[in-house]
Amino acid sequence: KGIVCTLDLSFAAINKAIEVGANLIITHHPIIFHPLKRLNFASQVERCVELAIRHGIALYACHTNLDSAPDGMSYRLAAMLGVENCKVLEPTTPDVAVGFGVVGELADPQPTVAYLERVREVLGCRCIRHSRIASEEVRRVAICTGSGGSMIPLAQRAGADLYITADLKYNDFMAPERGLTVADVGHFESEYCAIEILFDILSKKICTFALLKSAATRNPIHYLR
């Protein structure tokens, strides 16, 4: 009867679905990472699932499949940041358009710090953690939404000047020794575009369907400035 698109499942998203009479919520992040052996409402996960069940709302998560699909998460983020002619960084099938991360080029070289400031503005980042700047200008950019620290060597082999991802660990910031600047824009910030992707796909496929984007999606990470 209707769909609510959101990044994470929350009470706010479920209540919105109840309010508008939607009986399906599509998220990017799954709420269930471990099997539920009981529903005794002891955790937020159990309470959310219980509320959805009581109101006949189905829950569907597009996580790894949306990450690896052609024109999926990393492709969308690249488009938002002006990265063109993208190719998959880590193909997972003989079809080289399917896989994780992308690498492409900016229309013109840009000063690295100025480009990172643009990234911060576009994504609404409170801050960007980054390594020592390896080169003054950036032209070739690699991107992986979500946790992409393991793909730093792939970004380096792809000849990227800058690698944009999230959830980097301390040692990941040693990348300048390998001639690459790495930037951690935040998990939420890198994947918020999932809502727009889901909305675009569904609105084109089912143009007469009741479809809503959740305005209640919030970053669970806060910053003290």
C-alpha positions as CSV (number, residue, x, y, z in Angstrom):
1,K,0.0,0.0,0.0
2,G,3.0,2.3,0.5
3,I,6.7,2.4,1.0
4,V,8.9,4.4,3.4
5,C,12.6,4.7,2.3
6,T,15.2,5.3,5.0
7,L,18.9,4.6,5.8
8,D,18.3,2.9,9.1
9,L,15.2,1.4,10.7
10,S,14.0,3.5,13.7
11,F,10.9,4.1,15.7
12,A,10.4,7.3,13.8
13,A,10.5,5.5,10.4
14,I,8.0,2.9,11.7
15,N,5.7,5.5,13.1
16,K,5.8,7.4,9.8
17,A,4.8,4.2,8.0
18,I,1.9,3.7,10.5
19,E,0.8,7.4,10.0
20,V,0.6,7.2,6.2
21,G,-0.6,3.6,6.0
22,A,2.5,2.2,4.4
23,N,3.1,-1.5,4.9
24,L,6.8,-1.7,3.7
25,I,9.9,0.0,4.9
26,I,13.0,-0.3,2.8
27,T,16.3,0.5,4.4
28,H,20.0,0.3,3.4
29,H,21.3,-0.9,6.7
30,P,19.7,-4.2,8.1
31,I,18.4,-3.9,11.6
32,I,18.9,-7.7,12.3
33,F,22.6,-8.7,12.1
34,H,22.2,-11.7,14.4
35,P,19.3,-14.2,14.5
36,L,16.5,-13.2,16.9
37,K,15.7,-16.2,19.2
38,R,13.0,-14.3,21.1
39,L,11.0,-11.1,21.1
40,N,11.0,-10.0,24.7
41,F,11.5,-6.3,23.9
42,A,14.8,-6.2,25.8
43,S,16.6,-4.3,23.0
44,Q,15.8,-1.6,20.5
45,V,16.1,-4.1,17.7
46,E,13.5,-6.4,19.3
47,R,11.2,-3.4,20.0
48,C,11.4,-2.1,16.5
49,V,10.7,-5.5,15.0
50,E,7.8,-6.1,17.4
51,L,6.3,-2.7,16.5
52,A,6.5,-3.5,12.8
53,I,5.0,-6.9,13.2
54,R,2.1,-5.5,15.3
55,H,1.2,-3.1,12.5
56,G,1.8,-5.5,9.6
57,I,4.8,-3.7,8.2
58,A,7.4,-5.7,6.2
59,L,11.0,-4.8,6.5
60,Y,13.5,-5.1,3.6
61,A,17.1,-4.1,3.6
62,C,19.2,-3.4,0.5
63,H,22.7,-3.6,1.9
64,T,25.4,-5.5,0.0
65,N,23.3,-5.7,-3.1
66,L,22.9,-1.9,-3.3
67,D,26.6,-1.4,-2.5
68,S,27.6,-3.6,-5.4
69,A,24.9,-2.9,-8.0
70,P,25.7,-0.9,-11.2
71,D,24.8,2.7,-10.5
72,G,24.6,1.8,-6.8
73,M,26.0,3.5,-3.7
74,S,29.6,4.4,-4.8
75,Y,28.4,5.5,-8.2
76,R,25.9,7.9,-6.7
77,L,28.4,9.4,-4.3
78,A,30.9,9.8,-7.1
79,A,28.3,11.7,-9.2
80,M,27.6,13.9,-6.2
81,L,31.3,14.7,-5.9
82,G,32.0,15.4,-9.6
83,V,33.9,12.2,-10.3
84,E,33.3,11.0,-13.9
85,N,34.0,8.0,-16.1
86,C,33.8,5.6,-13.2
87,K,34.9,2.0,-13.2
88,V,34.4,-0.5,-10.4
89,L,37.3,-0.7,-7.9
90,E,36.7,-4.3,-6.9
91,P,34.7,-6.3,-9.5
92,T,32.9,-9.3,-8.0
93,T,31.7,-10.9,-11.2
94,P,32.9,-11.2,-14.8
95,D,30.5,-8.3,-15.4
96,V,33.0,-5.5,-14.5
97,A,30.1,-3.1,-13.7
98,V,29.3,-5.1,-10.6
99,G,31.4,-4.8,-7.5
100,F,32.5,-2.5,-4.7
101,G,33.8,1.0,-4.9
102,V,34.6,3.1,-8.0
103,V,37.4,5.0,-9.4
104,G,37.1,7.9,-11.8
105,E,38.4,11.4,-12.6
106,L,37.5,15.0,-12.0
107,A,36.9,17.1,-15.1
108,D,39.9,19.2,-14.1
109,P,42.6,18.8,-11.5
110,Q,41.8,20.6,-8.2
111,P,43.8,21.5,-5.2
112,T,43.4,18.6,-2.8
113,V,42.5,20.6,0.3
114,A,40.0,22.7,-1.7
115,Y,38.4,19.6,-3.1
116,L,38.1,18.1,0.4
117,E,36.4,21.3,1.5
118,R,33.9,20.8,-1.4
119,V,33.3,17.2,-0.3
120,R,32.6,18.4,3.3
121,E,30.1,20.9,2.0
122,V,28.3,18.5,-0.4
123,L,28.0,15.7,2.2
124,G,27.3,18.0,5.1
125,C,30.2,16.6,7.1
126,R,30.9,18.0,10.6
127,C,34.5,17.1,9.9
128,I,36.6,15.0,7.6
129,R,39.5,12.9,9.0
130,H,42.3,12.6,6.5
131,S,45.9,11.5,6.2
132,R,48.7,13.8,5.3
133,I,48.1,15.3,1.9
134,A,50.1,13.2,-0.5
135,S,49.9,15.5,-3.5
136,E,48.9,19.1,-3.9
137,E,46.4,18.4,-6.7
138,V,43.8,15.7,-7.1
139,R,42.5,14.4,-10.5
140,R,41.9,10.7,-10.0
141,V,39.5,9.8,-7.1
142,A,38.5,6.4,-5.7
143,I,35.4,6.1,-3.6
144,C,33.8,3.4,-1.5
145,T,30.7,4.2,0.6
146,G,30.6,2.7,4.1
147,S,33.6,0.9,5.7
148,G,36.2,0.7,3.0
149,G,39.6,0.6,4.7
150,S,40.4,-2.8,3.3
151,M,40.3,-1.4,-0.2
152,I,43.1,1.2,0.2
153,P,45.6,-1.0,-1.7
154,L,43.0,-1.2,-4.6
155,A,42.7,2.5,-4.7
156,Q,46.5,2.8,-4.8
157,R,46.8,0.3,-7.6
158,A,44.1,2.1,-9.5
159,G,46.3,5.2,-9.5
160,A,44.0,7.3,-7.3
161,D,45.3,10.6,-5.9
162,L,42.6,10.5,-3.2
163,Y,40.5,7.8,-1.7
164,I,37.2,8.7,0.0
165,T,35.5,6.2,2.3
166,A,34.5,5.8,6.0
167,D,35.4,3.9,9.2
168,L,39.1,4.1,8.7
169,K,41.4,2.8,11.5
170,Y,44.5,4.5,12.8
171,N,47.0,2.6,10.6
172,D,44.9,3.3,7.5
173,F,46.0,6.9,7.7
174,M,49.6,5.8,6.9
175,A,48.6,5.7,3.3
176,P,50.6,8.8,2.2
177,E,53.7,6.6,2.5
178,R,52.2,4.9,-0.5
179,G,51.5,8.1,-2.4
180,L,47.7,8.2,-1.7
181,T,45.7,10.6,0.4
182,V,42.8,8.9,2.3
183,A,39.8,10.7,3.7
184,D,37.2,9.4,6.1
185,V,33.9,11.3,5.6
186,G,31.9,9.3,8.1
187,H,29.7,6.2,7.6
188,F,26.4,8.0,7.7
189,E,27.5,10.8,5.5
190,S,28.9,8.5,2.8
191,E,25.7,6.4,2.7
192,Y,22.9,8.9,3.2
193,C,22.5,8.9,-0.6
194,A,20.8,5.4,-0.3
195,I,17.5,7.1,0.4
196,E,17.6,9.0,-2.9
197,I,18.7,5.9,-4.8
198,L,15.9,3.8,-3.5
199,F,13.3,6.6,-4.1
200,D,14.5,7.1,-7.7
201,I,14.4,3.5,-8.6
202,L,11.0,2.8,-7.1
203,S,9.4,6.0,-8.4
204,K,10.5,5.1,-11.9
205,K,9.4,1.5,-11.7
206,I,6.1,2.1,-9.9
207,C,5.2,5.7,-10.8
208,T,1.7,5.6,-9.2
209,F,2.8,4.0,-5.9
210,A,2.7,5.8,-2.5
211,L,6.4,6.4,-1.8
212,L,8.0,8.5,1.0
213,K,11.5,9.4,2.0
214,S,11.9,9.4,5.8
215,A,12.8,12.8,7.1
216,A,13.6,11.3,10.5
217,T,16.9,9.7,9.4
218,R,19.6,10.9,11.8
219,N,23.3,10.3,12.2
220,P,23.8,8.3,15.4
221,I,27.3,9.8,15.8
222,H,27.6,13.2,17.3
223,Y,30.6,15.6,17.4
224,L,31.7,17.9,20.1
225,R,33.0,21.1,18.4
